[in-house]
């Protein structure tokens, strides 16, 4: 199997907490797994930094050169597992060559990138990049793949309507619950830490809560911990910004008391997997999340977390959790049990194996 993916191994949550966790399981099942990222670490290290134009341009060119080499060796693999796209920009030419040269192709898609008017495309300020990041790549791969793995039930329904073989399956994001373990005392002996983790691309969702956090800071004593790959400021709020690292990931998340998962209420987010909520749950943390998309499938309001929609509901939920350590414990302990039962590597491994087997079936 050749895994064709955008990012280097172990750095991007969309890969790290999805299929990358299963390489050992696939190898144990008899697969010889090779990995072909578009991006190298040199480009990843400057991708979200300001400037570095020459380094970014050279990194993009290196990626295209690697992809040309990958096309030349596709025929040696029984199965190609492609995540998101063959190349990040341009037409679907590389994806068409990928399909033509692959004996069997499994396509892994996340977010509603096939929507006409997808946010990642139409919200970009550069009109040239709006064209270059069109939805044609994903649509072509969904239509022609031997099997499609999707990130949410809603997205899976859309893929089923497009795929020629009608062979699509929803496979949840998952976490290593032997590594992501609770360490919270559910105590109010120190200021409560409200936490959010994500990347530059998801910062727009964190920004939704700026007025909520400012208002909450005038009424309750708490610290906001932002774990990501970007700088952040929020005047009037006790803010701690931590750069994500693999080495400190567990420790940094264990230092949170309440996890927040804000989303916009629109069709785009119905393709999201709910990964942030699952991460918080694995650590035994109560999660407050926007009631939209896949989130209500993961969080049962009042049982293993809280679901909200308005700023007033966000305020009420966060105040309730800050004030009531017993409620945090009850929700957090149930969240941990659900994470182990439904979203652990052991729970999800069989879903990936079934998808691989389906992709290998003859027409």
C-alpha positions, 0 to 999 in steps of 0.5 A, a space after each residue: 500500500 502507498 499512502 499519498 497524503 499532504 503532510 509529513 508523518 506525525 505533525 497534522 492532526 487530520 492525519 495523526 489522529 486518523 489513519 496514521 495511527 493504524 499503520 501498525 495495525 495494517 502491517 499486522 494484517 499483512 500490508 507493506 505500508 509506504 508513505 508519500 507526503 507532498 510536503 516535507 518538514 522544511 516546508 511544514 516548519 514555515 507553512 504557517 509563519 509570516 514571510 518565508 516566501 522563497 522557502 515556501 515557493 521552493 517547498 511547493 516545487 519540491 512537492 510537485 517533483 516528489 509527486 512526479 516521482 510518485 506517479 512513476 511508481 504507483 503501478 508497484 502497489 496493490 492499493 493506493 490510499 489517498 488523503 484529500 488530494 495528490 497535489 494542493 493546487 491546480 486542476 485535477 490532472 495529477 488526480 486523474 493520473 493517480 487514478 489511471 495508474 492505481 490498481 485499487 484506490 481508496 480516497 479519504 476525504 474530510 470536511 465538506 470540500 465538495 460543496 459548491 461554495 466551500 469555505 476553504 475555496 470561496 473565502 480565500 481573498 486571492 481570486 487566483 487561489 480561489 480558482 486553484 483550490 477548486 472542488 474538482 479534485 475531491 469530486 473526481 476522486 470521490 466519483 472514481 475511487 474503489 472505496 471512499 472513507 469520509 469524516 462524518 455521516 453527512 459527508 458520507 451521504 454526499 459521497 454515496 451519491 457521487 461514487 460510481 460504485 456506491 462504496 463509501 463508509 464513515 470512519 470516525 476520528 480516534 485517539 490512543 486512549 492508552 496515551 490520552 489519559 485523564 489527570 484532572 482532580 475536578 477541583 476548584 482550589 485553583 482558577 479553572 482552565 478553559 482550553 482549546 486546541 487547533 491549528 491556524 486554519 481552525 482559528 476562525 472558530 476560536 474567534 467566535 468565542 472572543 466576546 464570550 470569553 471577555 464577558 466571562 472574564 468579568 464574571 468568573 476567575 479562569 484562564 484560557 489555554 490556547 494550544 496551536 501553531 499560531 500566536 493569539 491575543 485576547 485583551 481582558 482575558 487571562 490567556 496562555 498560548 502554547 505552541 503544540 509539540 508532540 512531546 508536550 501534547 498530553 501534558 498540555 491537554 491534561 492541564 485543562 479543566 473544560 474543553 471548548 469546541 465552537 463551530 459555525 452553524 452552517 453546512 460546511 461544518 457538517 463534514 467535520 469529524 468532531 475530533 476536538 470533542 473526542 480529544 477532550 473526552 479521552 482526557 475525561 474533560 467536560 466539553 462544551 460544543 456547538 450543537 451542529 453537524 457530527 457533534 450531537 452524535 458524539 456529545 449527549 447533552 447533560 450526559 457526557 458534555 454540553 451542547 449550545 448554540 447562542 452566546 448566552 448558552 455558551 456563557 451559561 454552560 461555562 459558568 455552570 461548569 466553572 461553579 460545579 466541580 461535581 458536574 465536571 466530574 460526572 460529565 468528564 467520567 462519562 466522556 472518558 468511558 464513551 471515548 474508550 468504547 467508541 473512539 479509541 484505536 481499538 474501537 475504530 480499527 475494524 472500520 479501517 480494515 473493512 474499508 481496505 478490504 472493500 477497496 480491494 474487492 473486484 468489480 
